């Protein structure tokens, strides 16, 4: 059996790099498909009465994991920027450039910024902090509808978020060094573990805790990668372009924005439930929440997996400024429109066959919700551009503007729940996209040299 190290031993360019990106694409498709299968297995095994407990646990874990992804984003940017080297005009003479490159390879800290950062200990520190948050919040779980499974569920989530944070550090190191083949292995094993444990829970007739274990099972992948892959260990040892103080300041900013991401992506069904009106029929509420999850996943799940690659894409095109956004935004829009057409044609039939007639919605509603996912996808793209250009405050402002706008629209727009949800999901993130694009354009126009 081939170990992950053999799959992608060193960062490469050209043909091998292209092979790594193909592997990453296939791994992303597999991760998305396995996520659907876990939802289907849980729905079939638990039934409509117990499924909300699983969905709430799953949502809470990945919302918290979304916050931890701020570490992955900053690690990717910092490792990649350290490998790219100083920006044009930063170094004076070839000797200075060679010394800087040697220092980077040796893992020297950025001068005057608080010492060297080691990514795995950074992931451990963050994971312990988030695990403490999970533990302290346990008394509030029943009021939030979260199942504790007599306390075991709390422990499972705490250990899971610790592993998730270590995995975020590992993923950032692999992405920053462009080891896309290894990153693909990480995604594949993560998704496979989750799917296998869910299948075992279904086979064993476990109506609760087994699916909680399935939720966090993939967070063991980082340990397997480090144990089996010397290249992963080498990537984690790479230097960053900033020291400890700046790294944690950037990470905190990215985590704050990631909290906005989690609120808008994972937490949006909670917003829907919280803003239900008396005129909204109960069956419609459940159907809309399921439809939002299903229609957004084909675009957002792959895009989430490719976030690190997108950051690298923009880091390599800093000199283009906002013009670098054109191709990714055009691609996201095209995929979303194609998906909307497919949702209109086959969506109602698929939901009826897979989940039952009580969840069925008209094709036009499913198409609108799918098209609305373009807003959030575009916001992910522009946000990653802001991160790559080292504009963390702009990244934050755009995401939280989108969250607040979506909430206001969900509450204030007239009409049935499905219409309100589609408008909030498209227009809310659209406002965040405008903030990012205008901000990047202004910065580039005022100071094009520093924007690079």
C-alpha positions as CSV (number, residue, x, y, z in Angstrom):
1,X,0.0,0.0,0.0
2,X,1.4,3.4,-1.0
3,X,2.0,5.8,1.8
4,X,1.0,9.5,1.5
5,X,4.7,10.4,1.3
6,X,5.1,8.4,-1.9
7,X,2.1,10.1,-3.4
8,X,3.7,13.6,-3.4
9,X,7.2,13.6,-1.9
10,X,8.2,17.2,-2.7
11,X,6.6,20.4,-3.8
12,X,6.9,20.5,-7.6
13,X,6.0,22.5,-10.6
14,X,4.9,21.6,-14.1
15,X,3.6,18.1,-14.8
16,X,3.7,16.8,-11.2
17,X,2.1,19.9,-9.8
18,X,-0.7,19.5,-12.4
19,X,-1.1,15.9,-11.2
20,X,-1.4,17.1,-7.7
21,X,-4.2,19.5,-8.6
22,X,-6.0,16.8,-10.4
23,X,-5.8,14.6,-7.3
24,X,-7.1,17.5,-5.3
25,X,-10.0,17.9,-7.6
26,X,-10.9,14.2,-7.3
27,X,-10.5,14.3,-3.5
28,X,-12.8,17.3,-3.4
29,X,-15.4,15.5,-5.4
30,X,-15.1,12.5,-3.1
31,X,-15.4,14.6,0.0
32,X,-18.6,16.3,-1.4
33,X,-20.1,13.0,-2.3
34,X,-19.3,11.4,1.0
35,X,-20.9,14.3,2.8
36,X,-24.1,13.7,0.9
37,X,-23.9,10.0,1.7
38,X,-23.5,10.7,5.5
39,X,-26.6,12.9,5.4
40,X,-28.5,10.2,3.6
41,X,-27.3,7.4,5.9
42,X,-28.2,9.5,9.0
43,X,-31.6,10.4,7.6
44,X,-32.4,6.8,6.8
45,X,-31.1,5.5,10.1
46,X,-32.5,8.1,12.5
47,X,-35.8,9.0,10.9
48,X,-37.4,12.5,11.0
49,X,-37.7,12.5,14.8
50,X,-34.0,12.0,15.6
51,X,-32.4,13.5,12.5
52,X,-32.5,17.1,13.9
53,X,-30.3,16.0,16.8
54,X,-27.7,14.8,14.4
55,X,-28.0,17.8,12.1
56,X,-27.6,20.2,15.1
57,X,-24.5,18.4,16.4
58,X,-23.0,18.3,12.9
59,X,-23.7,22.0,12.4
60,X,-22.3,23.0,15.8
61,X,-19.1,21.1,15.3
62,X,-18.4,22.4,11.8
63,X,-19.4,25.9,12.8
64,X,-16.7,25.7,15.4
65,X,-14.4,24.0,12.9
66,X,-15.0,26.9,10.6
67,X,-13.6,29.3,13.2
68,X,-10.5,27.0,13.4
69,X,-10.1,27.2,9.6
70,X,-8.7,30.7,10.2
71,X,-5.5,29.0,11.3
72,X,-5.3,27.1,8.0
73,X,-5.9,30.2,6.0
74,X,-3.2,32.2,7.7
75,X,-0.8,29.2,7.7
76,X,-1.2,28.8,4.0
77,X,-0.6,32.5,3.3
78,X,2.4,32.8,5.6
79,X,4.1,29.6,4.4
80,X,3.5,30.5,0.7
81,X,4.6,34.1,1.1
82,X,7.8,33.0,2.9
83,X,8.6,30.7,-0.1
84,X,7.8,33.4,-2.7
85,X,10.3,35.7,-1.0
86,X,10.4,39.5,-0.7
87,X,8.1,41.6,-2.8
88,X,9.6,43.7,-5.7
89,X,11.9,46.4,-4.3
90,X,12.1,44.8,-0.9
91,X,15.6,43.4,-1.3
92,X,18.6,45.4,-2.3
93,X,21.0,43.4,-4.4
94,X,21.4,39.7,-5.1
95,X,23.3,39.1,-1.8
96,X,20.4,40.3,0.2
97,X,18.0,38.1,-1.7
98,X,20.2,35.0,-1.2
99,X,20.5,35.6,2.5
100,X,16.7,36.0,2.8
101,X,16.1,32.8,0.9
102,X,18.7,30.9,3.1
103,X,17.0,32.2,6.2
104,X,13.7,31.0,5.0
105,X,14.9,27.5,4.3
106,X,16.5,27.4,7.7
107,X,13.3,28.3,9.3
108,X,14.5,31.6,10.7
109,X,11.9,33.9,12.3
110,X,10.8,37.1,10.6
111,X,13.0,39.9,12.0
112,X,11.5,42.0,14.8
113,X,8.2,40.1,14.9
114,X,8.4,38.0,18.1
115,X,10.2,34.8,17.2
116,X,9.5,31.7,15.1
117,X,6.1,30.1,14.8
118,X,5.8,26.3,14.7
119,X,2.6,25.3,13.1
120,X,1.8,22.1,14.9
121,X,2.2,23.6,18.4
122,X,0.1,26.5,17.2
123,X,-2.6,24.1,16.2
124,X,-2.4,22.4,19.6
125,X,-2.8,25.7,21.4
126,X,-5.8,26.7,19.4
127,X,-7.3,23.3,19.7
128,X,-7.0,23.3,23.5
129,X,-8.6,26.7,23.6
130,X,-11.6,25.6,21.5
131,X,-11.9,22.4,23.4
132,X,-12.2,24.4,26.6
133,X,-15.0,26.5,25.0
134,X,-16.9,23.3,24.1
135,X,-16.5,22.0,27.7
136,X,-17.5,25.3,29.4
137,X,-20.6,25.6,27.1
138,X,-22.0,22.2,27.9
139,X,-24.6,23.4,30.4
140,X,-26.2,25.5,27.7
141,X,-26.4,22.6,25.2
142,X,-30.0,21.4,26.1
143,X,-31.4,24.9,25.6
144,X,-29.7,25.1,22.2
145,X,-31.1,21.7,21.1
146,X,-27.6,20.0,21.2
147,X,-27.6,16.4,22.3
148,X,-25.1,15.7,25.1
149,X,-25.5,11.9,25.2
150,X,-25.0,12.0,28.9
151,X,-21.9,14.1,28.6
152,X,-20.1,11.8,26.2
153,X,-21.2,13.9,23.3
154,X,-19.5,16.9,24.9
155,X,-16.2,15.0,25.3
156,X,-16.4,13.7,21.7
157,X,-16.8,17.3,20.3
158,X,-14.0,18.7,22.5
159,X,-11.6,16.0,21.4
160,X,-12.8,16.4,17.8
161,X,-12.2,20.2,17.7
162,X,-8.7,19.6,19.1
163,X,-8.0,17.3,16.2
164,X,-9.6,19.6,13.8
165,X,-7.3,22.4,14.8
166,X,-4.2,20.3,14.4
167,X,-5.5,19.2,11.0
168,X,-6.0,22.9,10.0
169,X,-2.3,23.5,10.8
170,X,-1.3,20.5,8.7
171,X,-3.5,21.5,5.8
172,X,-2.1,25.0,5.8
173,X,1.5,23.7,5.7
174,X,0.7,21.3,2.8
175,X,-1.1,24.1,0.9
176,X,1.5,26.7,1.5
177,X,4.2,24.4,0.2
178,X,1.9,23.4,-2.7
179,X,2.0,19.7,-1.8
180,X,-1.4,19.3,-3.5
181,X,-1.1,15.5,-3.7
182,X,-0.7,15.2,0.0
183,X,-3.5,17.7,0.6
184,X,-5.7,15.5,-1.6
185,X,-4.8,12.5,0.6
186,X,-5.7,14.4,3.7
187,X,-9.1,15.4,2.3
188,X,-9.8,11.8,1.1
189,X,-8.9,10.1,4.3
190,X,-10.8,12.6,6.3
191,X,-14.0,12.1,4.3
192,X,-13.6,8.3,4.2
193,X,-13.2,8.0,7.9
194,X,-16.4,9.9,8.5
195,X,-18.3,7.9,6.0
196,X,-17.1,4.5,7.3
197,X,-18.0,5.4,10.9
198,X,-21.4,6.6,9.8
199,X,-21.9,3.3,8.0
200,X,-20.9,1.3,11.0
201,X,-23.3,3.3,13.2
202,X,-26.1,2.6,10.8
203,X,-25.2,-1.1,10.6
204,X,-25.0,-1.3,14.4
205,X,-28.4,0.4,14.9
206,X,-26.8,3.2,16.9
207,X,-29.4,6.0,16.9
208,X,-27.2,8.8,18.4
209,X,-23.7,8.6,19.7
210,X,-22.4,6.6,16.7
211,X,-23.3,9.6,14.4
212,X,-21.6,12.0,16.8
213,X,-18.5,9.9,16.5
214,X,-18.8,9.9,12.7
215,X,-19.0,13.7,12.8
216,X,-15.5,14.0,14.3
217,X,-13.9,10.8,12.9
218,X,-12.0,12.5,10.1
219,X,-10.0,14.7,12.5
220,X,-7.6,11.8,13.1
221,X,-6.2,12.2,9.6
222,X,-3.5,14.7,10.6
223,X,-1.9,12.1,13.0
224,X,-1.8,9.5,10.2
225,X,-0.2,12.0,7.8
226,X,2.5,12.9,10.2
227,X,3.2,9.3,11.1
228,X,3.4,8.0,7.5
229,X,4.6,11.0,5.5
230,X,8.1,12.6,5.9
231,X,7.0,15.3,3.4
232,X,4.2,16.3,5.7
233,X,6.6,16.7,8.6
234,X,8.9,18.7,6.4
235,X,6.1,21.0,5.4
236,X,5.2,21.6,9.0
237,X,8.8,22.7,9.7
238,X,8.8,25.4,7.0
239,X,9.3,29.0,8.0
240,X,6.6,31.6,7.9
241,X,6.9,35.2,6.6
242,X,5.8,36.7,10.0
243,X,6.8,36.2,13.6
244,X,4.8,35.0,16.5
245,X,3.0,38.2,17.4
246,X,2.0,39.0,13.8
247,X,1.0,35.4,13.1
248,X,-1.4,35.3,16.0
249,X,-2.8,38.7,15.2
250,X,-3.4,37.6,11.6
251,X,-4.8,34.3,12.7
252,X,-7.2,36.0,15.2
253,X,-8.4,38.2,12.4
254,X,-8.9,35.3,10.0
255,X,-10.7,33.4,12.8
256,X,-13.1,36.3,13.4
257,X,-13.9,36.4,9.7
258,X,-14.1,32.5,9.7
259,X,-16.8,32.9,12.4
260,X,-18.7,35.0,10.0
261,X,-18.2,32.3,7.3
262,X,-19.5,29.6,9.7
263,X,-22.5,31.8,10.7
264,X,-23.4,32.3,7.0
265,X,-22.7,28.9,5.7
266,X,-23.2,26.3,8.5
267,X,-25.4,28.5,10.8
268,X,-27.8,29.9,8.2
269,X,-30.4,27.2,8.9
270,X,-30.4,28.3,12.6
271,X,-31.1,31.8,11.4
272,X,-34.0,30.5,9.3
273,X,-35.5,28.7,12.4
274,X,-35.0,31.8,14.6
275,X,-36.8,34.1,12.1
276,X,-39.8,31.8,11.3
277,X,-43.1,33.7,11.2
278,X,-46.5,32.5,12.3
279,X,-47.6,32.4,8.6
280,X,-44.8,29.9,7.8
281,X,-46.1,26.3,7.8
282,X,-44.0,23.9,9.8
283,X,-43.5,21.5,6.9
284,X,-42.2,24.3,4.8
285,X,-39.6,25.3,7.5
286,X,-38.1,21.7,7.5
287,X,-38.2,21.5,3.7
288,X,-36.5,24.9,3.2
289,X,-33.7,24.0,5.8
290,X,-33.0,20.7,4.0
291,X,-33.1,22.4,0.6
292,X,-30.7,25.1,1.6
293,X,-28.2,22.4,2.8
294,X,-28.6,20.4,-0.4
295,X,-28.5,23.2,-2.9
296,X,-25.5,25.0,-1.5
297,X,-23.3,22.0,-0.9
298,X,-22.3,21.3,-4.6
299,X,-20.7,24.7,-4.9
300,X,-19.6,25.5,-1.4
301,X,-18.2,22.2,-0.3
302,X,-15.6,22.0,-3.2
303,X,-14.9,25.7,-2.8
304,X,-14.2,25.3,0.9
305,X,-11.8,22.5,0.1
306,X,-10.0,24.6,-2.5
307,X,-9.7,27.7,-0.2
308,X,-5.9,27.1,0.3
309,X,-5.3,26.7,-3.4
310,X,-7.3,29.9,-4.0
311,X,-5.2,31.9,-1.6
312,X,-2.0,30.6,-3.3
313,X,-3.6,31.6,-6.7
314,X,-4.0,35.2,-5.5
315,X,-0.6,35.4,-3.8
316,X,0.9,34.6,-7.1
317,X,-1.1,37.3,-8.9
318,X,-0.7,40.2,-6.4
319,X,0.5,42.5,-9.1
320,X,-2.9,42.2,-10.9
321,X,-4.8,43.6,-7.9
322,X,-8.6,43.3,-8.2
323,X,-8.3,42.1,-11.8
324,X,-7.2,38.8,-10.5
325,X,-10.7,38.2,-9.3
326,X,-12.3,38.1,-12.8
327,X,-11.6,34.5,-13.7
328,X,-12.5,32.9,-10.3
329,X,-15.7,34.9,-10.0
330,X,-16.7,34.1,-13.5
331,X,-16.2,30.4,-13.0
332,X,-18.2,30.4,-9.7
333,X,-21.1,32.3,-11.4
334,X,-21.1,29.9,-14.3
335,X,-21.1,26.8,-12.1
336,X,-23.9,28.2,-10.0
337,X,-26.1,29.0,-12.9
338,X,-25.6,25.5,-14.4
339,X,-26.5,24.1,-11.0
340,X,-29.6,26.2,-10.7
341,X,-30.8,24.8,-14.0
342,X,-30.2,21.2,-12.9
343,X,-31.9,21.9,-9.5
344,X,-35.0,23.1,-11.4
345,X,-35.2,20.0,-13.6
346,X,-34.3,17.2,-11.3
347,X,-34.2,18.6,-7.8
348,X,-37.8,17.9,-6.8
349,X,-37.5,14.3,-8.0
350,X,-34.2,13.7,-6.2
351,X,-35.5,15.0,-2.9
352,X,-38.7,13.0,-3.2
353,X,-36.8,9.8,-3.9
354,X,-34.0,10.3,-1.3
355,X,-35.8,12.0,1.6
356,X,-39.5,11.6,1.0
357,X,-42.4,13.5,-0.4
358,X,-42.8,15.6,2.8
359,X,-39.5,17.4,1.9
360,X,-40.3,18.2,-1.7
361,X,-40.3,21.8,-3.0
362,X,-41.0,23.2,-6.4
363,X,-38.2,23.2,-8.9
364,X,-38.3,27.0,-9.2
365,X,-37.6,27.3,-5.4
366,X,-34.7,24.9,-5.6
367,X,-33.3,26.7,-8.6
368,X,-33.5,30.0,-6.7
369,X,-31.7,28.6,-3.7
370,X,-29.0,27.1,-5.8
371,X,-28.5,30.4,-7.7
372,X,-28.4,32.2,-4.4
373,X,-25.4,30.1,-3.3
374,X,-23.4,32.0,-5.9
375,X,-23.4,35.0,-3.5
376,X,-21.7,33.1,-0.7
377,X,-19.3,31.4,-3.1
378,X,-18.3,34.7,-4.6
379,X,-17.7,36.1,-1.1
380,X,-15.4,33.1,-0.3
381,X,-13.4,34.0,-3.4
382,X,-13.1,37.8,-2.7
383,X,-12.4,37.1,1.0
384,X,-9.5,34.8,0.1
385,X,-8.2,37.5,-2.2
386,X,-8.2,40.0,0.6
387,X,-6.3,37.4,2.8
388,X,-3.7,36.8,0.0
389,X,-3.1,40.5,-0.3
390,X,-2.6,40.7,3.5
391,X,-5.8,42.8,4.0
392,X,-7.2,41.0,7.1
393,X,-9.4,43.9,8.3
394,X,-11.0,44.2,4.9
395,X,-11.6,40.4,4.9
396,X,-13.4,40.7,8.3
397,X,-15.5,43.7,7.4
398,X,-16.7,42.1,4.2
399,X,-17.8,38.9,5.9
400,X,-19.5,40.5,8.8
401,X,-21.3,43.0,6.5
402,X,-22.7,40.0,4.7
403,X,-23.8,38.2,7.9
404,X,-25.6,41.3,9.2
405,X,-27.2,42.1,5.8
406,X,-28.4,38.5,5.4
407,X,-30.0,38.6,8.9
408,X,-31.7,42.0,8.2
409,X,-33.1,40.7,4.9
410,X,-34.3,37.5,6.3
411,X,-36.2,39.4,9.0
412,X,-37.5,42.3,6.9
413,X,-38.2,41.0,3.4
414,X,-41.9,40.2,2.8
415,X,-43.1,37.0,1.3
416,X,-42.9,33.2,2.1
417,X,-39.9,31.7,3.8
418,X,-38.4,30.2,0.7
419,X,-38.4,33.6,-1.1
420,X,-36.9,35.4,2.0
421,X,-34.2,32.8,2.3
422,X,-33.2,33.0,-1.4
423,X,-33.0,36.8,-1.3
424,X,-31.0,36.9,1.9
425,X,-28.6,34.2,0.7
426,X,-27.9,36.1,-2.6
427,X,-28.1,39.8,-1.6
428,X,-26.5,39.5,1.8
429,X,-23.2,38.0,0.6
430,X,-23.4,40.3,-2.5
431,X,-23.0,43.2,-0.2
432,X,-19.9,41.6,1.3
433,X,-18.5,41.0,-2.1
434,X,-18.9,44.7,-3.0
435,X,-17.1,45.6,0.2
436,X,-14.1,43.4,-0.7
437,X,-13.9,44.4,-4.3
438,X,-14.2,48.1,-3.7
439,X,-11.8,47.9,-0.8
440,X,-9.2,46.1,-2.9
441,X,-9.7,48.5,-5.8
442,X,-9.2,51.6,-3.6
443,X,-6.1,50.1,-1.9
444,X,-4.6,49.2,-5.3
445,X,-5.4,52.6,-6.8
446,X,-3.9,54.6,-3.9
447,X,-0.8,52.5,-3.4
448,X,-0.2,49.9,-6.1
449,X,3.3,49.1,-5.1
450,X,2.4,48.3,-1.5
451,X,-0.7,46.4,-2.7
452,X,1.7,43.9,-4.3
